[in-house]
Amino acid sequence: RVSCNLLGGGAPCQGNTSQNPNRRGLNDSRTLQAFVVPGVAQAIRDQFGIRTIEFLENAASSPPPVVQAISKEFRCAPLRTCAEQCGYVKRNRLWSGRTDDSSLDSYAAPFVAD
């Protein structure tokens, strides 16, 4: 018996990363893929009636309007991590998440990597 679904996703980073001098943020259709995750999670809840935990990964250098729009959608500020903490590559990422009734803000203060 399944008691909880874990659903994760992320938009391709090309529209958001500062490494792309032509990034378009919310004006890039690839960025908008991030907003599909909540709809899929809701469809799972509606169809199967089980709790769903959603999370989203994105480039930490995303333009502020992108971070604000995702924060609004997920009802929380993102957590920031750096892959350098787990290996050799410095790659800053933002993570947003929520469950049916709460956001990541309910569980921990935002983590800021140096």
N, C-alpha and C positions, 0 to 999 in steps of 0.2 A: 504494500500500500504506500503510495506517495503522499507525504504530508506537507511537502514544500517543494516549489520549483525554484531553481536558480537560473536567472536569465541575464546574460551579459552581452554587451555589444560596444561598438565604438565606430565613429566615422573615420573614413580614410583621412589621414592627417594633412594631406597636401593643401586643402583649403584653409587650414588653420595654422600650421607651423610657421614660425618666424623664419625658417630656413627657405621658405618659398617667398621671394620678393613680390610675387604677383598674387599672394593669397587673397581670397575674397570672403572669407568667413561665412556669415549667414547667406551671402549671395552666391555661394558655391553649392550646387545640388548635392555634392558628396557630404558636406557638413550636415545637411538636413537628415541624413540617414540616422543620425543619433536620436532623433525624435521618434523613430519607429519603435524603439525599445518599450516605452510605456504603453503604446497601443497593443503590442504583442502580449505584454504582461497582462493587460486588462482582458484581452481575448481569452487567455489561459484561465484567468479567474472566472470569467463568465461561463466558459465552456465546461470547466472541470471543478470549479468551486474549491480550489486549493490555494493556499498561501503562496505568494510569489515574491521573491527577493530579486530586485532589478539592480544592475549596476552598469556603469558606462565609463569607458576609458577614453581619454583624449589628450592631445598635446598640451603641456603646461604653458606653452607660448601662444596659445589660442588668443585671438583678439578679445578684449573685454566684453563686447556685445555677445560673443559666442558663450563665454563663461557665464555671463548673466542670464542668458536665455536657458542654458542647461540647468543652472542653479534654480531658476524659477520652475522649470518643468519637474525637476527631481525634489523640489522643496528643501534644498540644503546647499550649503557651500561645499565645494569639492575638497577632497583630501588630496594633498600633493605628496608624491613619492618620487624617488630617483632610483633608477635601476643600478646606479653606482653603489648603492647600499647592499646590493646582492651580487655584484659582479664587477666587471671592469669598464663598463660603458656608462657614461653619464647621459641619462635620458630621462628628463623630468616629465612626469605624467600627472594628470588630474583624474581623480576617480569620484564619481557621483553615484549615489545609490539610495534606495528606499525599499521598504516593504509595503505591504498593503496599508499599514497604519502608522508608519513612522519613517524618518529619513536617517541617514548616517549621522546627522547632527545629534540624534537621540542617543547614540552609542559612544561617541568620542569627540573630543575637540579636534579641529583640523590639524593634521600633521604637516609641518613645513620642513622640507629637506633643505639642507644647506647647499 
